Amino acid sequence: MGRFRKVTVSTDTHGHTAGWAPTELAPPATAETDPTAAAFFDIDNTMMQGASIYWFARGLAARDYFTAGDLARFAWQQLRFRLLAYEHAGDMSHAKEAALAFVEGWRVEDVERLTEEIFDELMAPRIWAGTRALAQNHLDNGQRVWLVSAAPVEIGRVIAARLGLTGAIGTVAEVIDGAYTGRLVGDLMHGPAKADAVTQLAEVEGLDLARCVAYSDSANDLPMLSSVGRAVAVNPDSVLLREARLRGWQVRDFRTGRKAARIAVPSTAAAGLLAGAVTAGLALRRRRLAR
């Protein structure tokens, strides 16, 4: 059995704790576990090329939940959002409203099954080998490793389980009688909310944040990066790169070719808006099937 200690506070209706989901992990036999240290990894463009919610949408499109044309339009809308409407309060509000609406009425077990299938098909080949090695180094040193993402916690949990990590912090959907209501529990796991969640987890798990490390590609995660003892910019955007150089943070870039290029859809609040766009695709499919 792993040494994960079950958290008993802030539990939602599906048993998820304050936005994070545990994955049992047996520590390396040769490592002396450090109970006060942990590493926190953003997912989109940090652990994985592109946005996890986009690849999830791609998998749904492949299963005829909506068309490839819908998907291309969604991707362009999110890129335009990133370029023209960067992180305004109103946009974040819209993102929060849209973030998990696309799973309204779905059974939890169905979403988890689809996520596992789509991870194996589309996400696993896009895990950055360099970032995965960084995470494994923490594990080999007896430290716990958590994913922290604005994506639904179910996606984070599957990725964590597939990679053998400790668990995931993510946006949590309300669940009643085993089905999603389409509403959020708490806030979208974005910006300052990530730092708050990491701090709360540290208090519950007995972590010393001064001994912890955080990894991200985005300046939106500066609150989380600033909350730990060591921060690492991975595949950083231009703003984070400047900040990392100013603060003397380590920079790791695993991209090739033009560093400004991004595969698929940007991360952060755009992922919430993409989820809203997926909602429209699913609605279109339901209308087509009803004809």
C-alpha positions in Angstrom: 0.0 0.0 0.0 1.1 3.6 -0.7 1.8 5.9 2.1 -0.9 8.4 1.0 -2.8 9.7 4.0 -6.5 10.2 3.4 -7.6 13.8 3.6 -10.7 14.4 5.6 -11.6 18.0 5.0 -13.6 20.0 2.3 -15.0 16.9 0.6 -17.4 17.3 -2.3 -20.4 15.0 -3.1 -18.2 12.6 -5.0 -15.6 12.3 -2.3 -13.0 14.5 -3.9 -11.2 16.6 -1.3 -10.9 20.3 -1.8 -10.1 20.0 -5.5 -7.5 17.2 -5.3 -7.8 13.5 -6.0 -5.5 10.9 -4.4 -3.7 8.2 -6.3 -2.1 5.4 -4.2 1.6 5.3 -4.7 4.2 3.0 -3.3 7.4 5.0 -2.6 10.6 3.7 -4.2 12.1 0.9 -2.1 15.5 2.6 -2.0 14.3 6.1 -1.2 13.9 7.6 2.2 10.6 9.4 2.0 10.7 13.1 2.9 7.3 13.7 4.5 7.6 17.5 4.3 8.6 17.9 0.7 6.5 17.7 -2.5 6.5 18.9 -6.1 3.6 20.5 -7.8 3.3 20.4 -11.6 1.0 22.3 -13.9 -0.4 20.1 -16.7 -1.1 22.1 -19.8 2.1 22.9 -21.8 4.1 22.0 -18.7 3.6 18.2 -18.2 1.8 17.8 -21.6 2.0 19.5 -25.0 -1.1 21.5 -25.4 -4.2 21.6 -23.2 -5.6 18.4 -21.7 -9.2 19.6 -22.1 -8.5 20.0 -25.8 -7.2 16.5 -26.2 -10.2 15.3 -24.2 -12.4 17.2 -26.7 -10.5 15.7 -29.6 -11.2 12.2 -28.2 -14.9 13.0 -27.9 -15.0 14.3 -31.4 -13.4 11.0 -32.6 -16.3 9.3 -30.8 -18.8 11.4 -32.8 -19.9 13.6 -29.9 -19.4 16.5 -32.2 -17.7 17.1 -35.6 -14.2 17.9 -36.6 -15.4 21.2 -37.9 -16.8 22.0 -34.5 -13.5 21.2 -32.9 -11.5 23.4 -35.3 -13.8 26.3 -34.6 -13.4 25.7 -30.8 -9.6 25.7 -31.2 -9.6 29.0 -33.1 -12.0 30.6 -30.6 -9.7 29.7 -27.7 -6.6 31.0 -29.5 -8.4 34.2 -30.2 -9.4 34.4 -26.6 -5.7 34.0 -25.5 -4.5 36.7 -27.9 -7.3 39.3 -27.6 -9.0 38.9 -24.2 -6.2 37.8 -21.9 -7.5 37.1 -18.4 -10.0 39.9 -17.8 -12.3 39.4 -14.8 -15.4 39.1 -17.0 -13.7 36.4 -19.1 -12.8 34.5 -16.0 -16.4 34.7 -14.9 -17.6 33.3 -18.2 -14.9 30.6 -18.0 -16.1 29.6 -14.6 -19.7 29.4 -15.8 -18.8 27.3 -18.8 -16.0 25.2 -17.3 -17.9 22.0 -16.6 -21.3 22.6 -18.1 -20.5 20.1 -20.9 -20.7 17.1 -18.5 -24.1 18.0 -17.1 -26.1 14.8 -16.7 -23.2 12.5 -17.4 -22.4 9.7 -15.1 -19.1 10.0 -13.3 -18.0 6.5 -14.3 -18.6 7.3 -18.0 -16.4 10.4 -17.9 -13.7 8.6 -16.1 -13.8 5.7 -18.6 -13.7 8.1 -21.5 -10.8 10.1 -19.9 -8.8 6.9 -19.5 -9.3 5.9 -23.1 -8.5 9.3 -24.4 -5.4 9.7 -22.3 -4.0 6.4 -23.7 -4.9 7.4 -27.3 -4.1 11.1 -27.4 -2.5 12.5 -24.2 0.1 9.9 -23.3 2.2 10.5 -26.5 2.2 14.2 -25.7 3.7 14.0 -22.2 7.0 15.9 -22.2 9.7 13.3 -21.5 11.8 16.0 -19.8 9.1 17.1 -17.5 8.2 13.5 -16.7 11.8 12.9 -15.8 11.7 15.8 -13.4 8.6 14.4 -11.7 10.2 10.9 -11.5 13.3 12.4 -9.9 11.1 13.7 -7.1 9.5 10.3 -6.7 12.9 8.6 -6.7 13.9 10.9 -3.8 10.9 9.9 -1.8 8.9 13.0 -2.4 5.2 13.2 -3.3 4.2 14.7 -6.7 0.9 16.5 -7.4 -0.5 17.8 -10.7 -2.3 21.2 -10.4 -4.5 22.2 -13.2 -7.6 24.3 -14.2 -8.8 21.2 -16.0 -11.4 19.0 -14.4 -10.0 17.0 -11.5 -11.1 13.7 -13.2 -8.6 14.4 -16.1 -5.9 15.3 -13.6 -6.5 12.1 -11.6 -6.3 9.9 -14.7 -3.0 11.6 -15.8 -1.6 11.3 -12.3 -2.5 7.6 -12.1 -1.1 6.8 -15.5 2.2 8.5 -14.6 2.4 7.0 -11.1 2.1 10.3 -9.4 0.6 11.0 -6.0 -2.5 12.8 -7.0 -4.1 15.8 -8.7 -5.6 19.2 -7.8 -8.1 20.4 -10.3 -11.5 22.0 -10.9 -14.2 20.0 -9.2 -17.7 19.4 -10.6 -20.7 19.0 -8.3 -22.0 15.4 -8.3 -25.4 14.3 -7.2 -26.4 10.6 -7.3 -23.4 9.7 -9.4 -24.1 12.3 -12.1 -22.7 15.7 -12.8 -24.9 18.7 -12.3 -22.8 21.0 -14.5 -22.0 23.3 -11.6 -18.6 23.8 -10.0 -17.7 23.1 -6.4 -15.7 26.2 -5.4 -13.7 28.2 -8.0 -12.0 27.4 -11.2 -8.6 26.1 -10.3 -6.7 29.0 -11.8 -4.3 31.7 -10.8 -4.5 32.5 -7.1 -6.8 29.5 -6.6 -3.9 27.2 -7.3 -1.8 28.8 -4.7 -4.6 28.6 -2.2 -5.2 24.9 -2.9 -1.5 24.1 -2.6 -1.3 25.9 0.7 -4.4 24.1 2.0 -3.0 20.7 0.9 0.3 21.5 2.6 -1.5 22.2 5.8 -3.5 19.0 5.7 -0.5 16.8 4.6 2.1 18.4 6.8 4.2 19.7 4.0 6.7 22.5 4.4 6.2 24.8 1.4 9.7 26.1 1.8 10.9 22.6 1.0 8.5 22.2 -2.0 9.0 22.9 -5.7 6.5 24.1 -8.3 6.7 23.8 -12.1 4.7 25.8 -14.7 4.8 27.3 -18.2 2.5 30.2 -17.5 2.7 33.6 -15.8 -0.8 32.9 -14.6 0.8 30.5 -12.1 3.1 33.0 -10.5 1.0 32.9 -7.3 1.7 29.1 -7.0 5.3 29.4 -8.1 5.8 32.1 -5.5 4.2 30.1 -2.7 7.0 27.4 -2.6 10.6 27.4 -1.8 11.8 26.7 -5.3 10.1 27.5 -8.6 11.0 26.2 -12.1 9.7 27.7 -15.3 9.1 24.9 -17.8 8.5 25.8 -21.5 7.8 29.3 -20.2 5.7 31.9 -21.9 7.4 35.3 -22.5 6.1 36.9 -19.3 7.1 34.0 -17.1 10.5 33.8 -18.8 11.2 37.4 -17.9 10.0 36.9 -14.3 12.1 33.8 -13.9 15.2 35.6 -15.1 14.4 38.5 -12.7 13.9 36.2 -9.7 16.7 33.8 -10.6 14.4 30.8 -11.1 15.6 27.8 -13.1 14.3 27.6 -16.7 13.8 24.2 -18.5 12.6 24.3 -22.1 11.8 21.0 -23.7 10.2 22.4 -26.9 11.8 22.3 -30.3 11.5 24.8 -33.2 9.8 28.1 -32.5 9.4 28.5 -28.8 6.3 30.6 -29.3 4.5 27.8 -30.9 1.9 25.9 -28.9 0.4 22.6 -29.8 -3.4 22.5 -29.7 -5.2 25.0 -27.4 -3.7 27.3 -24.7 -4.1 26.4 -21.1 -5.6 28.4 -18.2 -9.0 30.1 -18.5 -9.1 29.3 -22.2 -9.6 25.7 -21.2 -12.7 26.6 -19.3 -14.1 28.4 -22.4 -13.2 25.4 -24.5 -15.2 23.2 -22.2 -18.1 25.6 -22.8 -17.6 25.3 -26.5 -17.7 21.5 -26.1 -21.1 22.0 -24.5 -22.4 23.5 -27.7 -21.0 20.6 -29.7 -22.7 18.1 -27.5 -26.0 20.0 -27.7 -25.7 20.0 -31.5 -25.2 16.2 -31.5 -28.2 15.7 -29.3 -30.3 17.8 -31.7 -29.0 15.8 -34.7 -29.8 12.5 -33.0 -33.3 13.7 -32.0 -34.2 14.4 -35.7 
